[in-house]
Amino acid sequence: MLAMDTATGVVSVALHDGSRVLAQEDVARPQAHAEHLAPAIETVLARAGRRPQEVTQVAAGTGPGPFTGLRVGLVTAATFAYAIDAPVGGVCSLDAIAHQVWLEGLAGPRLLVTGDARRKEVYWAPYRLDESGAHAEAEPAVGKAADLPPELLEWPVAGRGPLLYPTAFGGDPQSGQPAPLALPVLDVSAGALAHLAITRLARGAALDSTQPLYLRRPDAQPQAERKPVSQAGAGAAPGPSA
């Protein structure tokens, strides 16, 4: 399985053989997903000693995430899968973070996962962790960290929320004291995403579609069509004659 995620500031690509991660490449360049994703795929395949035609399944993180970066990963995954005639599926990026926390035994039985939504907001979702994995208890949402349900702020939290908004999560930016319940898993690991996708397929579940989870409209919006000057003035009272 070739897995990739571009929903955060880290471009992550991994190749998984069903038992272990053969190779993984993580590039922390939040504004350059398009420039780094294809080289990362080439690096991972070369490091694992595999050819593109040996990939039998492609998985991609569906976000939530920024419009442009997320689109890069999903379009690349679909194009790669089409080129080698392999199936492609999606995995919620917040699910992948929660799965990594579960794999590493960092929290339980409750977990809050957050991501940078910009505009002073976070993407977030609550999870229940048990012996079988991490299970989402609600659909991903977006909002200001300070407006999160108070009970969730008492749970261990993964993702970049506590780093971006430490006060909301109980940290003290003045003294540099981090949020007490913040976990070290900050971004999506494609290796964890691949393991989660393989686990779901092994259980007979289908992967998600590759439709992106934007949760809100993109920042860039088309401008309203402007009327020509001749139309804008039509019907207006004539000005004084010269």
C-alpha positions in Angstrom: 0.0 0.0 0.0 1.2 3.5 -0.9 -0.2 6.0 1.6 0.1 9.8 1.5 -1.3 12.8 3.4 -1.1 16.5 2.7 -3.8 17.7 5.2 -1.2 19.3 7.5 2.0 21.2 7.2 3.9 18.0 6.7 3.9 16.0 3.4 3.9 12.4 4.5 4.3 9.3 2.2 4.8 5.7 3.2 4.9 2.3 1.7 3.5 -0.6 3.8 3.5 -4.3 3.0 0.7 -5.3 5.3 3.0 -6.1 8.2 5.3 -3.1 8.5 6.3 0.2 7.0 8.9 -0.4 4.3 9.8 3.2 3.9 8.5 6.6 4.9 9.3 10.2 4.0 8.1 13.3 5.9 8.7 16.8 4.5 7.8 19.7 6.7 7.1 22.4 4.1 3.6 23.7 4.7 3.4 25.9 1.7 5.0 23.5 -0.9 2.9 20.4 -1.0 2.9 20.2 -4.8 6.7 20.6 -5.1 7.5 17.9 -2.5 4.8 15.2 -2.9 6.0 13.6 -6.1 9.7 13.5 -5.1 8.7 12.0 -1.7 6.8 9.2 -3.5 9.9 8.5 -5.7 12.1 8.5 -2.6 9.9 6.1 -0.7 9.6 3.6 -3.6 13.4 3.8 -4.2 14.2 3.3 -0.5 11.9 0.3 -0.4 13.3 -1.2 -3.6 9.9 -1.3 -5.2 8.5 -0.2 -8.6 5.3 1.7 -9.0 3.7 -1.3 -10.6 4.2 -3.3 -7.4 1.8 -1.1 -5.5 -1.6 -2.8 -5.2 -3.5 -0.2 -3.1 -3.3 3.5 -2.7 -4.7 5.4 0.4 -4.8 9.1 1.0 -5.7 11.4 3.9 -9.0 13.2 3.2 -8.5 15.9 5.7 -10.0 18.1 7.1 -7.3 20.5 5.9 -6.5 23.6 3.8 -8.1 23.6 0.3 -4.9 23.7 -1.8 -2.7 21.3 0.1 -5.4 18.7 0.6 -6.3 18.8 -3.1 -2.7 18.1 -4.1 -2.6 14.8 -2.1 -6.0 13.5 -3.2 -5.4 14.3 -6.9 -2.0 12.8 -6.8 -3.3 9.6 -5.1 -6.1 9.2 -7.7 -3.7 9.9 -10.6 -1.1 7.4 -9.3 -3.8 4.7 -8.7 -5.2 5.3 -12.2 -1.8 5.0 -13.8 -1.1 1.6 -12.3 -4.7 0.4 -12.3 -4.9 0.0 -8.5 -7.8 0.8 -6.2 -7.7 4.1 -4.2 -9.4 5.0 -1.0 -9.5 7.7 1.6 -9.0 7.9 5.4 -9.9 10.9 7.6 -6.6 12.5 8.6 -7.8 13.0 12.2 -8.5 9.3 12.3 -4.9 8.6 11.3 -3.6 10.8 14.1 -5.8 9.0 16.6 -4.7 5.7 15.3 -1.0 6.6 15.8 -1.8 7.6 19.4 -3.5 4.2 19.8 -0.6 2.3 18.2 1.9 4.0 20.5 -0.2 3.5 23.6 -0.1 7.2 24.5 -3.6 7.7 25.7 -6.9 6.1 26.6 -9.8 5.7 27.0 -10.5 9.2 25.6 -8.7 11.4 23.1 -9.1 14.7 21.4 -7.5 15.3 18.0 -6.9 18.8 16.7 -5.4 20.3 13.5 -4.5 23.7 12.3 -7.5 25.2 10.5 -5.9 28.7 10.3 -8.1 31.8 10.9 -7.3 31.2 14.6 -9.4 28.0 14.5 -8.8 24.3 14.8 -10.2 21.1 13.2 -11.2 18.7 15.9 -12.8 15.4 16.7 -13.3 13.3 19.9 -12.3 9.6 20.0 -12.8 6.6 22.2 -9.8 4.2 22.5 -10.1 0.5 23.4 -8.3 -2.7 22.6 -9.6 -2.7 19.0 -8.5 0.8 18.1 -9.5 4.5 18.1 -13.2 5.1 17.3 -14.5 8.6 16.3 -17.4 9.7 18.5 -18.5 12.6 16.3 -17.8 13.9 12.8 -14.9 16.3 12.5 -15.7 20.0 13.2 -14.0 23.3 12.9 -14.0 26.2 15.4 -12.0 28.4 17.8 -10.0 26.4 20.3 -11.5 28.5 23.2 -15.0 27.4 22.1 -14.4 23.7 22.3 -16.7 21.8 24.7 -15.1 22.2 28.2 -15.2 18.5 28.9 -13.0 17.8 25.9 -10.3 20.0 27.2 -9.8 17.6 30.0 -8.8 14.8 27.6 -5.4 14.0 26.3 -5.0 15.9 23.0 -3.0 15.2 19.9 -2.3 17.5 16.9 -1.1 21.1 16.8 -4.0 22.7 18.7 -2.1 23.0 22.0 1.0 24.4 20.3 -1.0 27.0 18.4 -3.4 28.0 21.2 -1.7 26.9 24.5 -4.0 29.0 26.7 -7.1 27.2 25.5 -5.6 23.8 26.4 -4.3 24.8 29.8 -0.8 25.9 28.9 1.0 29.1 29.9 2.6 31.0 26.9 4.2 33.5 29.3 6.2 30.9 31.1 6.5 28.5 28.2 4.6 25.9 30.1 3.0 23.5 27.6 -0.5 22.2 27.8 -0.4 19.4 30.4 -2.4 16.9 28.4 -0.7 17.6 25.0 0.7 14.5 23.3 3.8 14.4 21.0 1.8 13.3 17.9 1.4 16.5 16.0 0.9 15.7 12.3 -0.3 12.8 10.2 2.1 9.9 9.7 1.5 8.1 6.4 2.7 4.9 8.0 0.0 5.1 10.6 -2.5 6.0 7.9 -1.5 3.0 5.9 -1.8 0.7 8.9 -5.3 2.0 9.7 -6.4 1.6 6.1 -5.0 -2.0 6.0 -6.7 -2.8 9.3 -10.1 -1.6 8.0 -9.7 -3.6 4.8 -8.7 -6.7 6.7 -11.9 -6.3 8.8 -14.0 -6.2 5.6 -14.7 -2.5 5.8 -14.4 -0.2 2.8 -12.1 2.8 2.8 -13.8 6.2 2.5 -14.1 8.0 -0.8 -11.4 10.4 -1.8 -13.8 13.4 -1.5 -12.0 16.0 0.6 -13.2 17.1 4.0 -12.9 20.9 3.7 -15.6 21.7 6.4 -15.8 25.3 5.1 -15.4 27.2 1.8 -11.9 28.0 0.5 -10.4 31.4 1.2 -10.3 32.3 -2.5 -13.7 33.1 -3.9 -14.5 34.2 -7.5 -15.4 37.8 -7.7 -18.9 38.8 -8.7 -19.2 39.6 -12.4 -19.0 43.3 -13.0 -21.4 45.0 -15.3 -19.9 47.0 -18.2 -19.9 50.7 -17.7 -22.5 51.1 -20.4 -24.9 48.7 -18.6 -24.1 50.1 -15.1 -25.2 53.5 -16.3 -28.3 52.3 -18.2 -31.4 53.9 -16.8 -29.6 56.5 -14.8 -30.6 60.0 -14.9 -28.6 62.0 -17.4 -26.1 64.4 -15.9 -26.1 68.1 -16.6 -25.3 69.0 -20.2 -22.0 70.7 -20.8 
